[in-house]
């Protein structure tokens, strides 16, 4: 039998090949340990290079083309149609108390891609604080409603731009040439990307990229420390004793490998390779090297819990 409860953690803007577990330069010992202890899918692809599209396709278990609605990178559009079916709806119908925390508006009721979650929260962008608050809210609701099982989805915005970890994660900046830009400001970072980078001398381009990479790696290390605190908190609350943990990323990040930085530009591995891992008590670690896709997560979970898979899930 699968674990009774379901804990889903999705991480925004996580570049797979930067994690230590996948041979990357980031200092992520806790996340590396989680992946090593999990059933991890090592050739996993997301359906898009930005959050609205990727989280929606993952949670609805199918393509936007098949759904008949293509999200655009603009606020001037209608949200996903009410006819779109999401995995949280199936879990709720099956008796789970379902909750989500997401600080990213592209994953929210605004765009109708959190449909089915009974409790919807935006507790701010700090992963550790938000996870603690969301856990309390969930467990209180479980007690109030005498729920037998729960599903909690936590979406963490770190390490999204601008990359602003505490100073102790940015000590490597002291070894880099100075630049006349405040890269802790998101507008400045995006302006450099879109308007002026190609006009800079090569030495300035290299310095800007080096600064951004240090800041991004600092964010990953900061997130890793937060994840350790979060999992220790979950364990202390007894939330991991009978729970399946599903860990995935919504897209990656690029640093001018193909002419741009950040994301939502292209479909290269830097932006579209993703992680997907499963952890549970008694679940033996395993690596799977075959190709897998974000579409398949929702129907896999429903199948695991013996819930009918709707026709809309590919």
N, C-alpha and C positions, 0 to 999 in steps of 0.2 A: 504494500500500500504506500502511496506517496505521503509525504509529510502533510499534516492537517492544514497548516497555514502557508501563505505565499508572501514572501518579501521580495519585491522587485526594486532594483536600484539601476537607474539609467544615468549615465554620466555624459554631460554635454562637452563637445569639442575635445574629445579624448583621442589623441593620435596614437594608434596602436603601436607603430614601430618605434615610438619613443619610450615605451615602458621597458623597464629592466627585464621583465619576464620574456619579452620578445626581442631581446638583444639591443634595446635602445639605451640612450644616455641618461634617462631620468632616474632619480633616486626615489624608487617606489617600493621599498622592501615589503611593506604590508600588503599592498595590492599584488605584488609578485607572489607572495605566500598564498593569498587567496586563490589566485589562478592556478598555482601549482597543486593546491589541494582540491581542485574542482574538476568537473567534467568540462573541459574548455575546447571550444571550436576554433581552430587555428586558421581557417580559411573562410572567414565569415565576412559577408558583404552587407552594407546598408543600402537602402534603396535611393538615398539622396545624400547630398552634401550640406544640408541645413535642416534645422530642427523641425519646422512645421511638417515638412514632407516626410522626414525619416521617422519621427515619433508616431505620426498618424499611420503610416503604412505598417509599422511594427505592431501597433495596438489593434489595428483592424485586420491584420493578418492577410493582407492582399495589396495589390497594386492600385494606384490612383487611376490608372488607365481603365482597369476593370471596373472601378467604382464610378467612372463617368464624370470625375471632377478632378481638375488639375490645379493644385495650389500654386500660387504665384508669389514671388518675392516682393509683395506690396501689401500695404494695408487696405488698398482700394479693391476689395473683393468680398464676396460672400463667404461665410464660414462653411465648413464641410456640411453636406446635406444631412438632414435629420434621419434619412434612410440609412446612413452609414452605420454599420454595426461594429462595436468594439468589444474586445475581450472582457473588459470590466462588466459589460452588460450581461454576458453569459455567466460570469462568476457570481455576480449579484443574484441572478435568477437561480443559481445553484445553491444559494444560502450563505455565500461569503459576505461578511461586512467589508466593503471596499472603500479605500481611502487613497488619496494622492496629495502629495506636496510638490508643487512646481513653481519656481520663481521665474520661469521663462514664459512670457505671455504666449509664445507660439505653441506651447503645450498648456492649454487652459480652456475654460468654458467660452472664452471670447471666440475661439476658432472651432469649438464644438468637438474637439478631439479628446476631451476628458469625459465624454458621455458615458454614463454607467457607474462612475465612481460616486458613492453615496456621500462621502465627505471629501470636499475639495478645499485645499489650503494653499496659500502662498505666504510662507513664513519667512521670506527674505532669502538672500543669497548665500548666507553662511551655512554650509552643509551640516556642521556639527550641531549648531544651535537648532536649526530647522528639524533635523532628524530627532533630536530629543523632544522638541515640542510636538512633532507629529506623532511620536510614539505615545506620549501621554494622552493626546487627543484620541488616538485609536483605542488604546486600552481602556480609557474611560467609557468610550462608546460601546466597546465589547461588553463591559460590565453593565452599563445602563440597559443595553438591549438584550443582554443574556445571549450574545452571539456565540455560536459553537466554533466558528472558524473565521479567519480574517485574511484579507489581502491588502498589503500596504505597498504603495508605489512611491518611491522617493526619487525625484529628478534633481540632480545636483548641477548647478550652473558653472561651478568651477570645472575646468580652467578657461572659461570663455574670456575673450578680450573685453576690456583691457586686462592684462595680466598684472595683478597687483597683490602679490603675496606680501607678508610682513618682511621687514628689512633683512631678517636673519636668513631668508631664502634667496637673497639677492646679492650676496657678498661677492660673487664673481663679476658683478658689474664694475667693481673697482679696478679690475685688470683690463678693461676695455677703453678704447678712445672715447672721449666725450663727444656727445652729439647735441645739436641745438634744438632738441625736441623733447617734450614731456610725454613719453610713451605710456605713462600711467593714465593719460587722458584718452578715452576711446575715440573721440572725434579726431584727435591728432593722429592716432594710429591709422584710422580709416582714411584720413585725408592723404597721408603719405602713400598709402596703397593705391589710391584711385587717381591721384592727380599729378604727383610730382616725383615719384621715385625714379622713373627712367631718366629724368633730367639731372639727377645728382651725379657727381663724380663717382667712379667705381669705389674709391676708398670710403666715401660716405655711405654708399649702398651697403658695403660689407659691414660697416660699423653699426648701421641701423639694424640689419639682420641679426648681427651678433647680440645686440641688446635685446631684441625681441625673443630670440631663442633662450637667452638666460632667464628672461622674465617668464617665459612659458614653462621651462623646466622647473623654475621656482614654484609656479602654481601647481604643477604636478606633485612636487615633493610636499607642498602644503596640504593638498588634497589627500595625499597618502597618510599624513599624520592625522588628519581629521577622520579618515575612514577607520583608522585603528581605534580612535576614541569612540566612534559611532558603534563599531562592532562590540567593543567592551561594554558599552552602555546597553546594547541589545541583549548581550549575554547576561548582564546583571539583572535585567528585567525579565529574563526567561523567554525572550522572544525567538531564540534560535533553537530551542529544545525540540520543537516539532514543526519546523518551517523549512520550506524549500527557498533558498536564496537564488535569485536570477539576476545576474549582473551583465549589463550591456551598455554600449555607447551609441549615441545617435549620429555622429559623424566625426571626422578628423579635423585636421588643420594643416594649412600649407604655408611654407615660407619661401615663396618665389621659385619653387622647383619648376613651376609651369607658368610663370609670369605674374602670379598674384600671391598675396598673403591673406591670412584668415581662412574663410571657407565660403561656400555657396557659389563657387566659380565653376568647378570642373568635376569630372567623374573619375579622376585618377585615384590610385590607392591611398595617397596621402589624405584625401578627403573622404573616401568611401570604404576603406577597410575598417572593420569594427571588431569589437570584442563581444563574445557571448559566452557566459560560464554559468554552471549550475553547482550549487553546494547544498548539502543536506547531511544530517547525521547518518552515518552508515553508507553514504554514497561514495564509492571508491573513485579516486582521481583517475582521469583518463583524458588523453588527447585524441581529438578527431581531426584528421588532416583533410578530409574531403570538403568540397565546397558546400557552404550553407548560406542561407539568406534570411534577412530580417523578417520577410513575409511569414516564415515558418514558425516563428516563436509562439504566436497566439494559438494556432491550431495544435501545436505540440503540447502546450499547457492544458488546453481543454481535453485533449486525448488522454493525457496523464491522469487527469482528475475524473475521467469517465463522463465528461460533459459533451453533449452533441455539438458537433462542429457545424456552424451555419454555412449555407451554400456560398456566402460572400467571401469566405476565406479560401484563398487559392490552395 
